[in-house]
């Protein structure tokens, strides 16, 4: 009896212990299952994000590479249509075209037993090419080979009527240098292939890889056979680890650009997170095991120990959640930084090209001005017509370079009184063309709009940007409405960021999908976009907002799901009325100070000579200098006397730039008037300097340059009094 009586209290303890063991086992299984599922989801998301980043980078690189190849194809076509191809190949005109395309070494014409080459064709290149003649009617890409100088090149050829062939030799070092400028992430690579997978150029540089083939890889066998761009995870030849690779075909050319990154480097943050989560799970399991041991021996403390276990588990989950949030925030920050760095690299390339192009246009337009000014009114009508067509084409090129510089953010705003009605009317055809055939464009313009203080080039980009966003929101068609209005904001009206006063508003509205209040609140944030990966950078509306704020205005957005979107850009009203349109001769200018001595400083010889000729034709006395140091020597020849009435200097020059030269001149001759002219303004070079009031953009009209010179001379005369 004593034994049975003593044994009864053990029964509930044993039952509780067994139940707790069962519960603990189930909990451990659940923890392992949830942890495993979470880790697999995080791994898949990490790989997907990296693939999307690589596709976006590949798109940028493929665009530039395609343009470089397209330039060569255009030059080949120009040679093909020449009636005297041999003379054209050996002439200076083609040589200048080749020198302007750094990716092109030279061109050869193969016509039966006759071979004609331009300057720059590598020795032995024609013989190497003859072993692989091109097919008819297409741009053929040959096999890369080393030049005697050690660099790699590849022949591009087109078959002509009659059996002749034109062969261009492409310098592969050009693409290596460009790919280096947009260096991908750690353990990344950029490769230029032929369509069949043959490697032409690689960064980081690997001469052993050039000429090898990727044709057996699934990406080239499956994706590229469907004329598409895509991503895949592969094991590259000669490597043991897997890589994420994104590839894109270069439009009509049999070439492919691929960008890849090591899967191990992409998953490195995930491995760190996985280790943390596993350690947390093990710690939780250890806590549960300790609790079970204590419960088996002390049943009276079961409830307290279970509560401690729950608190420990909650603390572990909370710590894991905080760690996950921190890692995700870091990944988002790093992705935004990589995007900004890529845009900066592309911006630097774009700005440099636009700068050189503006110098060329300055020489072209300046000489057209001089020819038109010296052409007799009885001259052949056809000559005058051709000159005017040349001017129109050159001025269109100047507009294109303005857009390139605006994208690269290498151009300061130059606000002036402008009619928004005139700006919108002048770009209606462009907007309608961008919208396509299923979207109707409606204009509702204020009858008597106030003049707006704005940079007209930038507001054109803003309107076109908003129109393209509206088009993307109306995939099935709809109506795009562009309006202008005069608006006065009073003190009693809620104005948000806008101060009270008069504004001219341009409003772009669509009948598309619309946005929720949460999305609209973030619409102007940089890199925020609702578009699918690869279809938008998230910078369009932020650039609209930046221009409006920099101009002294602001932006408002009105949208709702299913009701379309309306974006209103508020621009300050100009204090002065619009200037009249100048007529007459291209060289007609304000009354000039005949005999005024001007020191002209520019490192580009063609620009310097052309500008000097224009100014001399207007009556000025011109001396020139090739840079800042020679200019200072000219100005300091007579102590206390600059010897000139005005300094006219370029902004972007090697060694000492224009603003630095102006600082040195101001210290020695504070009353000497200074006028800047430039086709490219480096923001770092002009930071903190007030030069926009006396600055002329290249390419310039003679009347604009003369007006700035006369205004500066008048100010200098007033100061000396």
C-alpha angles and dihedrals in degrees: 000000000000090000094050092045092051093048097056097077090058094062098074091043091054092046091050091047093051092047091049091050090052091048091046091051092051091048092051091050091049092048091051092046096048092044092050093047092048092050092049091049092049091049092051092047091050092052092046093051091048091049091051091049091050091049091053092048091045090053092055093046093045091052092055094042091049091051090052092052092042089055090056092047090052091052090049090052090049090054092045094057094049113111090213102041097167094053091045092052091054095042131103094242094065090042090057090049090052092047089052091055107061091187091063120081098180147304132251130198115211111194110166109294091346121094124185121183135188124225114287099036106140117245112263093011095116092052092051090050096051090070089065110039116188128250118251122268100014141082103257121204114209133204116289117247137179119257119223088256089062100251125119125245137170130207121239113195142183124195112230130206111278095035099284121132134210115211124192119192112220118209105226092194087073091065093044089056092047093047089050089057090058095039109181126226123300112300089015129137138195118206133184111209138178113245089260091057100261109148115236104168135003139190122232084045116253114168090187090063095054109101095018120119132238092185094116094057116104092237093063095035096049112019103037094045086069095056091248143121120238151142134249141168110243144160106241120220112276094016132101101199126072123253134201107231131188119194135185132185115235098238112258095356124095091239135108132198117205130186120195140178132194111264089217092056091046091051095043093099089046091052089053091050092046091053091051092049093047091050089049090051092049090049090051090049091050091052091050092049092051090050091051092053091051093046092052092058101032112036092170090069096050097109094046092048092048089052090051089050092052092049092048091049092049091049091050092049091048091050091048091050092051091048091049092050092050092050092048091049090050091050091051091049093049091048091052090049092051090050092050091049092051092049090048091052092049090044092054091051092047094047093050093051092048091050093055091043092052090054089052091049091049090057092044097048093041093055091045087054091051093048093048092048093052097040113108115240089237092057121123111294091221091061092053091048093050092049091052091050090051089051092050092050092048092048089051088053089052090054090051092051089050088057091048092051091047090054091048090047090229095125127078119225115261104196118194136159108285140166111242089199090060092046093051094043090051093055100040093106091050092051093047090050091051092049096055128216101301098060123075118214116214124187122204106179128181110253095226107017122188116243110264124219101231145123100257094207092055096045089053089056090047093053092046091047092052091046092053091049088052091049091054089052091053102057091156095045133263142151129308114200124194116191138177126201142169110239131183117197113206130200092254094052118087103248103170108199093353119096120223117275144079121321138177110221128205111193125193115194134178138187094226136119098301128207136264120245090255093053093044090053090059098036095105096046113112114257093010111132138153093204123107118269112285094019100087140014096212091236102102101086092036089058090049090052092046094052093048093049093044089051092054097259137084147223133250127191128203118187144140132181110276094005102083131240133275121194117192120197113200115206124183119255113250117242092220131055124251117283117245122252116264118233135185132047121008088233094049106126141167117282103290130215096250111218095019109151114231128186107213116201122189131137093214108086096203092050091045095051095044094048091048091052091051093049093046090052087056092054104263125132108235135198121176139212129190096220149347099287095051089045092055090050091054093047094048096049091102114039111238093006121083091199091221136082095216143009117224110188140171116239103219111053132142118256102005114023126209099266091048090050090050091053091053092046093047091054091055102030108022094175098051109114114236129198123186127207126183145152092208128036118199106213091214092052096052098036111134094005123117099219103127094088090063103032130113122198121228125269092044137178117240092238092054093050092046091048092055092046093050092046091051092047090050092050091048091051091050092051093050090055 
